Amino acid sequence: MNFMKDKLLFGFTLTLLCYSCQINPEKESSQGAFPAILPDEKPTDRPLSKSMERLYDKWGPHEDRANELYSNFKYTPLPNLGNIKGVSRRDPSKIIKVDDTYYAYYTCRKTQSEPVGVENANDSLPAYDWDLADIWYATSKDGFTWEEQGIAVGRNPKKGEYGDRSATTTDILVVNNKYYLYYQAFTGKMGNADPADVTVAWADAPQGPWVKLGKPVIERGAKGEWDEAAIHDPNPMVFNGKVYLYYKGQNYSMRDPKGLIRAHGLAVAENPLGPFVKSAYNPVTNSGHETNYFPFKDGIAGTVSIDGPEKNTVQFSPDGINFDVVSHIQMVPVSPGPFIPDAFSSNGKGKGFTWGLCHINAKGGGGQNYCFLARFDCDLSTEADMPAFKKNNLRFDENTYFQKEMRLKWEHKKQALKAAEDYSLETISGKTEKK
């Protein structure tokens, strides 16, 4: 037994010695220091750190400048859909263009009261910003000036029937010259887990009239499953000749330290009205809040924001199921609804997008007060060439750092002071001489 231990120890020591010979921090390159102008091809005449290996193997030597799936984002206010107290507009759909007119659909709440929470809500007092809401729509000729047209799909007016509480968070699909609005339907009293499922309405024209399915088109998961509490944020497109509908799942364990906070799933159907079959690989992402997927070249890409370990990234999948991180992004649009002309073509030549609408929280984070719509511009397109959107050295002013959600709150300051007391060691001086 001692012989075996000695043998294993010798082998482990030998491995460490060999590794230290290969990775020597003081080793000098025979070619001198690394050049300032990055070689187009991965150098083979010098040792490379793992970081520089990744630069060539994963990202490309020209960083984000040459990455079609990287962009920063610029924002523009929309006067007619902007910050108007007492009106909340949020969660815009993808934008479509019919003839010479753009159409956008979104959640709109016009109540006398701001949200009061689940316990205090009633038939006229909303629990959340998206409570007691309907699906409205607006039109534009240029994408900057919008005119609100009214309700597209409203909540069910008959109390006690499906979808009587709120109709929210819609997205659009266009197939065979018909228009389909998928949206969240809330029935009965709002709950803490924000319970909802996805249903659909359809029309022969973008302005309606809309016919409601009147029942879920995607069911919630069974008890204990990752999407047991809610199916949120439907995001449909046509891919490989089928309807691919991405969604955000929510569960009752999301506040458990071991619980899955939020992730995205996929359901596929031959027909826009279903039946939809959930992918056996769900969830297909381990992170993300609002969904924003789009055909890109011969696969599907998506922005992943807010929640999870891979938040604030763009990801790509050749099959729509297995996604890889391809870029890291900042100031991601909240609940983006981009203009994607080929979202429904299934031609295997997805061009991406360069602009769309999003929502902004008027009073800090969480969407508990009210929101308004804004325009964003970017370069996540195979055809655009806009270097200004490829800059990644972004800086923010004091309004960003000291906004409500970024300021250190008093209760957090107490925690910080307590942590400093618990870890009160003086700075330790190091030594450089060898032992």
N, C-alpha and C positions, 0 to 999 in steps of 0.2 A: 504493500500500500504506500509506504514512504517513497519507494522507488518511483511509483506512478506520479505522486505529487511532485517529486523533484524533476521528473521528466516534463510534466506540464509547465512547471515554473520556468524551466530552462527554455522551453519552446516559446512561452509568452515573452520572456526577456529578450530572446533572439528576435522576435517579431518587432518589439519596440525599438531595438537597436537598428534593425533594417529600415524601419519607418523613419527613425531620426536621421538616418543617413540620406534618405530620399528627400525629406522635408527639412532642410537646414535653413533657418532664418538668416544666417550669415553667408549663405552660398552666393557667389557672384556669377553673373552671366558672362559667358565669353563674348557676348555681343554688346556688352555695356548695358546702360539703363534702358528701361522700356521707352520706346519713341513717343513723342508728344502727338504726332499724327498717327492715329490708329491704323494699322494695316487692315486691308479689306479681308484678308484671309487670316485664320488663326495661326499665330506664330508657332513654329515647331523647332526653332533654333535656340530656345531659351526655356527655363522653367516658368510655369504659370501658377499663380495662386488659384484656389478653387473659385474665387470671385471672378477672376479674369477668364477662367475656363467657362464659367456660366455666361459671361458676356458674349462669347462667341457661340457656345453651344445652344443657348436658350434665347438670348435677347437680340443679338446682332451688334456689331461693333459701332454702329451709328446711333445707339440708344433709341430714344423715343422718336427722334426725327425721321427715322425710316420705318416706324411701326404704324401700319395702317389702322391698327386697333388701339392706338393711343390718341388722346386729345385732352386739352384743357377745355373749359367751358366759359362762354361769355353770356351775360344775361341782359335782357331788355325789358323794361316795364311795359305793361299793356293797359292803357288808360281805361278802356271800357270793361276790362276783366280784372282790374288791379285791386289795390288795397281800399276796400269800401267797408267801413264798420257796419256790422249788422248783417253782412252777406258773406257767406263762405263758399268759395269755389276751389275745388281740389281734384286731384287724381284724373288728369285729362287722358283721353284715349289716344291711340295713334291718330295722326291727321291723315285724312284722305282728300284727294282732289277730284272733283267731278265737274266736267266741262272746264269752266274757268274759275271755280270756287273751291276754296278749302273749307273742310268741315272738321270741327273738334267737338267731342262729347265729354262731359265731366260731371262730377258730383257737385250739386248746388244745394245749400241750406239757407233758407230765408225764414228765420224764426225771431220772435221778439226777444228771446233770451239766449245768452251764450250757454255753452254746455255746463251742466250742474252735477254731473256724475251719475253713476248707475242708481244709487240709493234714492236720489232726489228727483229723478226723471219721471215724467208722466206724459200724457198725450200731447202736451204743448211745450214741455221743457225737455230739451235734448240731453241725453247722457254724454255723448261724444260729439265732436265736430261733424262726424258723418252720420249722426242720428237725425231722424225726421227730414231726410234729404231725398232728392229726386235726381234723375239724369237729365241735364239740360244740354243744349248745344248752341254753338256760335259759328258764324261764317266769316270768311275773309277773302279778299282778292289778292293780297300780297303777303300774308302771314304776319304782318305787324299790326294792322288795324283790324280789329274784330268787332262784330256786331252780335250781341246775344239775341237768339231767336226764340227761346222759351223752352218748355219741357219737351224732351223727346220720349222718355219712358219714366213714368211716375210710379211711386209706391202704390200698392193696392189700396183703393179707398175703402174697401169693406173690412172693417176691423174683425180680427179673428181668422182671416184667410191668409194664404201664403203671400209673403212679401208685403205685409201691411205696415211694417214699421219704417223701413227705409230702403231706398234703391241707390246703390253707390258703386263707385270704382269700376267703371265700365271700360271695355275696349272693343274695337270693331274688327269685323272680318267681312270681306267682300268675295263672294263666290257665285259664279253663274249669274252675274248681274243682280244678285240679291244682297242685302245688307243685314248683317247680324251683329247685335249688340249683346255681348256677354257682360253680366254684372252681378254684384253681390246683392242677394235678397235677404233682408232681415225680417223675421216674423216674430211678433209678440214682443215682450219686454226685453230690452237690452240686457246682456249679462257681462260679467267681468272678463270672460274669455272672448268677448266680441264674436259670438257665434253667428255664422252665416254660411250659406253655400252659394254656388254659382248657378245662375239660370241664364236664359237667353230670350231675346225678342228679335223679330225680323221684319223687314219692310222691302218694298220694291223700289224705294227712292231714299236718298240720304236724309231727307227731311221727314220721312215717315209717310203715313201712319204706321205705328209699330204694333205687331201682334206678339203678345207674351206667351211663352211656353207654359208658365204657371206652375212649374215644378223644377226641382234641381236637374241640371244637366250633368253635374259632377257631384257625387255624394261625398259626404264627410267620411273619414276613416272610422274604423271600429274602435271601441274603447281601448285606450292604451297605445293606439297607433299615433304616428307623428303628426297626422292631419285630422285628428279626432274632433277638434273643437270648431274648426272653421276652414273653409276653402276661400281664400281671398285673391284679389288682384289677377283675374283672368287675363291671359295674354295670348291671343290666337294668331296663327299664321298658317300658310299652306307650305308643306315641306314634303318632298317625295310623293306628291300627289295625295296627301292626306292632311287632315286638320290636326295640327299640333297645338295643344293648348297648355301653356305653362301656368302655374299658379303657386301662390304662397300658402303653405300649410301652417296651421297653428294647433297647439295641443294644450291640455290642461296642466302639463308639467313644466311649462316654459319658465316658471319662476323658481323651479327646483334647481339647485346648483348643478345637478346632473342632467337636467332636462335639455332637450334640443330647443334653442330659443326660436329660431325661424329658419326655414330652408325652402327650396323650391322643388316642386314636383312637375310631372308631365303626364297628360292624358291625351290619347290619340283616338281619332274617329275617322270613318270613311265619309261621314255626312256631318254637316254643321250642327244638326240637331241630335247627333249621337247615334248609337250609344258610344260613350267615351270609355276607354279602357286605360286605367292607370298603369304606368310603366312599372315593371317588376324591379327596376333599379331605383325607384323613388326612395328618398329625395335625390334628385340629380345634381343639386348643389348643396354644400354644407353651410352656406351663408346666404345673406341677402334679405332685403325687405321688399320694397315694391319690385315687380317684375318688369324687365325691359329686354326682351329677346328679339332678334331680327335675323333674317337670312343674310349670310355674308359669304360671298363666293359660293362654294358648294356645300357649306355647312351652316351652322347657327352660332351667332355670337350673342353676348348679353352683358349688360352692366350689372354689377353686384355691389350693393351699397348698404350702409348703416349697420347691419347685424352680422355677427359671425367672424371667424378667423380670416376669411378671405374677402372681407368687405373692402369697398373702394378699389375694385379691380374690374378689368374687362376680361371675359373668359370666352373661349372658343371651343366648339365641338364639331367634328366632321359628321357625327351621326345624330346630333341633337340630344345626346344622353350623357356622354362622357366628356366633361369640360375640363380644360386646362387654363390656368391663369396666363394671360399674354401681355398684360400691362397693368400698371398701378396708376390710379387717377385721383384727382383732388376736386373738392367742391362739386361733387356729382349732383346732377339735377335730381330733385326729390320727385318721385313718381313721374318719370319722364314719359311724354307721349310724342314720339318723333314722327316726322313725315318720312314714310318708307314706301315709295311708289311700288316696289316689287315685293312687298310682304306677302302677296297672295298669288304670285305667279308660278312658284315652284319650278323655276327655270334653271336652278343650279348656278346662277350668276348673280347672287345677292350683292348689291352695290353699297349697302349700308345707308347712313344718313348724315345730314349736316345741320339740321335744326329741328326744333319741336317746341312743345309747351311743357311746363312743369308747374308745381305749386310751391309756394313759399309760406312758411308759418308766420303769421303777423305778430304773434306775441311769444316768441321763443319756441322751444322744441315741443315735440309730443303731439302737436295738432289739437290741443285741448281747447283752444279758443276759436280762432278762425284762420282761414287760409285764403290766398289769392293766387291767380295765375300769372305767369311770366313766360317770356320766350327765352329759349337758350339756343346758342349756336355752337358748333363744334366741327371737327373733321374726323368722323368715323366712317369714311367713305373711300371706296377704291378709285373714284374718279376725281374727287376734289384734290386740290393742291394748295393748301393754305398754311404756310409755315407758321403764322402767328398762333395757330392752335396746337402746334407741336412743341411749343416752349414749355419746359417743365420746372423752371426755376421761379415758382410763384411766391409772391410775398403778400402778406395781408396787413391792413392797417389796424389801429387800435379798436375800431368798431367791431372787428371780428373777434379779437382776443378778449374784450371786456363785455361782450354781449351776455345776456342773461344765462345762457346755457354754458358759457365758458368761465364765468366768474366763480371764484372759490367761495362756496357758501359757508356760513358760520359753523354748521354742524360738521362740515368737512374740514374746516380749519382746526376744530377741536381734535378731530382724528389725526390730523397731521402733527399737531403739537404733541399728542400722546405718543405717536409713533417715534417722534424725535426723542422723547424722554426714555422710551423703552430701548432705543438704540443710541445710547449716549456715549459711546466710546470715542476717545480722542483719535485724531488722525494717526495712523500707524506709519512709521517711517520704514522704508525698505532698504535693503542692502544689495549691492551689486557684486561684491567679491564672491568668488566661488568657495564652497565649503570643502 
